[in-house]
Amino acid sequence: MELENIELVATEEIEKCDDLDQLNETRVKYLGKKGLIQGFMSKMRDLSNEERPKFGALVNKIKAAIEERIKIAQEKLEEKKINKKLESEAIDVTLPGYKFNTGVIHPLMQTIEEIEDLFIGMGYEIAEGPEVEEDLYNFELLNLPKDHPARDMQDTFYINPNVLLRTHTSPVQARTMQAKQGKPIKVICPGKVYRRDDDDATHSHQFMQVEGLVLGKDISLADLKGTLLEVAKKVFGNEREIRLRPSFFPFTEPSVEVDVSCFKCNGKGCSICKNSGWIEVLGAGMVNNNVLKMNGYNPDEIQGFAFGIGVERFTMLKYGIEDIRNFYLNDQKFLNQFKGVK
Ligand code: PHE
């Protein structure tokens, strides 16, 4: 290549470089130790003394020009590289977010949590106990001796004659009384219970309860009524009223069945309340003196009330669910309806 052409050719080549590697190769080709410029430098030896300085000055000028072009090209390519990186890392804030599939708090748990919140607010503690329970706590200490006919209502699954699957969470109340030894109590006992029932739309061999127990000085049926009215309002709406009807449970005396005014028709009469304006929701009563005595309490000094809430029944009434089995099928279509309820 002629010395006169070299700057032009090098410039074209430099401008064609797409990245820094290519540019570096071009730099080596022209300016490297064995590069073209160096080639011209070596030729100087063959020149005469007059020609040499002129030629040297020309080669240096061309060398400097190529160096300058490379420097400019390098700056441009470096900027291009940074821009490319920034572009690839750019976040498009206008893109829609990912949709995360969140689960649902099971409707039964939602009801339990709602009831727990209410009672914690009223100063109750939450007590839990074993599901595989002794006959002693499930029946005997609750005034249901071995031959008591009321045991028929709560037939269950026996592990052996003295160990069974608990039929209610009342044994937790017996255990709490034994542990507190005559001192005041304010607890609720949520949990699973079992009965020897054939499963159908309204029966299940396993279901859930929240039972409550309050023991103290001068606790009366009026306290029970006031407490249950709060429960009815919290779960079924602020306008609810309740009424108590006489009933029987071996562990309470007197015993009551509690009705809530129908939240569907407001007491006018509809299919849910079977035209009575009232819906039966739970059982309750004043703790039987025998139960108090058996569990270390003196009925002359301390009395109290107990109640048992069926969690499935509450939830079915609240949402108009007609078949209890819906709760246990894990059907996403059923469960997803309770998204965002709580
Ligand atoms: N333990 C009773 C049941 O399971 C409910 C209940 C509890 C009734 C406390 C009265 C007092 O049927």
Residues whose N, C-alpha, C, O or C-beta is under 5 A from the ligand:
A	BS01	LIG	T167 H168 S170 F249 T252 G283 A284 G285 A306 F307 G308
